[in-house]
Amino acid sequence: MTASNPWLRLSLNAFRLGAEANSVVALRMMKIASGGPGAAREAQLMVSEKIQTAIEAQSQLAIGVMTGASAHVGPTKALALYRRKVRANRRRLSKRA
């Protein structure tokens, strides 16, 4: 059913992103709570990644609108971008935890 309904697939991926992001939040909080220079670096990295990813996601959405793609294409690409970033952060933070 999800293959034939892109909006349902988008909704499920958004749910997965939320679940994955929760684990990254927990890992980041442990890193920051431990203090020291690693905590400061993590906080700076977190902010810069969020800004960069938001700009990339806006670009994906704008390209989708300008090319006349189906309404779900831009949000699907933007969500995929966020999921990739969250997974990369989870892998990186899990190694150090």
C-alpha positions as CSV (number, residue, x, y, z in Angstrom):
1,M,0.0,0.0,0.0
2,T,2.8,2.4,0.8
3,A,4.3,1.9,-2.7
4,S,1.0,3.2,-4.3
5,N,0.5,6.0,-1.8
6,P,3.5,8.4,-1.6
7,W,1.8,10.5,1.2
8,L,1.5,7.4,3.4
9,R,5.2,6.5,2.7
10,L,6.1,10.1,3.5
11,S,4.2,9.9,6.8
12,L,5.8,6.7,7.8
13,N,9.3,8.1,7.0
14,A,8.5,11.2,9.1
15,F,7.5,8.9,12.0
16,R,10.8,7.0,11.6
17,L,12.7,10.2,11.6
18,G,11.2,11.2,14.9
19,A,12.1,7.9,16.4
20,E,15.7,8.1,15.1
21,A,16.1,11.7,16.2
22,N,15.1,10.8,19.8
23,S,18.2,8.5,20.0
24,V,20.4,11.3,18.6
25,V,19.0,13.8,21.2
26,A,19.8,11.3,24.0
27,L,23.3,10.7,22.7
28,R,24.0,14.4,22.3
29,M,22.7,15.2,25.7
30,M,25.1,12.6,27.2
31,K,28.0,14.1,25.3
32,I,27.2,17.7,26.3
33,A,26.4,16.8,29.9
34,S,29.9,15.2,30.2
35,G,31.4,18.6,29.7
36,G,34.8,19.5,28.5
37,P,36.0,20.6,25.1
38,G,34.2,17.7,23.4
39,A,30.9,19.0,24.7
40,A,31.6,22.5,23.3
41,R,32.6,21.0,19.9
42,E,29.4,18.9,19.9
43,A,27.2,22.0,20.6
44,Q,28.9,24.0,17.9
45,L,28.6,21.1,15.4
46,M,25.0,20.6,16.3
47,V,24.1,24.2,15.5
48,S,26.1,24.4,12.3
49,E,24.7,21.1,11.0
50,K,21.1,22.2,11.7
51,I,21.6,25.4,9.8
52,Q,23.3,23.7,6.9
53,T,20.7,21.0,6.7
54,A,17.8,23.4,6.8
55,I,19.3,25.3,3.9
56,E,19.8,22.1,1.9
57,A,16.2,21.0,2.7
58,Q,14.8,24.4,1.6
59,S,16.7,24.0,-1.7
60,Q,15.2,20.6,-2.2
61,L,11.7,22.0,-1.6
62,A,12.3,24.9,-3.9
63,I,13.7,22.7,-6.7
64,G,10.6,20.5,-6.4
65,V,8.3,23.5,-6.7
66,M,10.2,25.1,-9.6
67,T,10.4,21.9,-11.6
68,G,6.7,21.3,-11.3
69,A,7.2,17.9,-9.6
70,S,4.4,16.2,-7.8
71,A,3.5,17.8,-4.5
72,H,5.1,15.0,-2.5
73,V,8.5,15.0,-4.2
74,G,10.0,18.0,-2.5
75,P,9.0,16.9,1.0
76,T,10.1,13.4,0.3
77,K,13.6,14.5,-0.7
78,A,13.9,16.9,2.2
79,L,12.8,14.2,4.7
80,A,15.3,11.8,3.2
81,L,18.0,14.4,3.6
82,Y,17.2,14.8,7.3
83,R,17.1,11.0,7.8
84,R,20.6,10.7,6.3
85,K,21.9,13.4,8.6
86,V,20.3,11.9,11.7
87,R,21.6,8.4,10.9
88,A,25.1,9.8,10.3
89,N,25.0,11.6,13.7
90,R,23.7,8.5,15.4
91,R,26.6,6.4,14.0
92,R,29.1,9.1,14.9
93,L,27.9,9.6,18.5
94,S,27.5,5.9,19.1
95,K,31.1,5.3,18.5
96,R,32.1,7.8,21.1
97,A,29.5,6.9,23.7
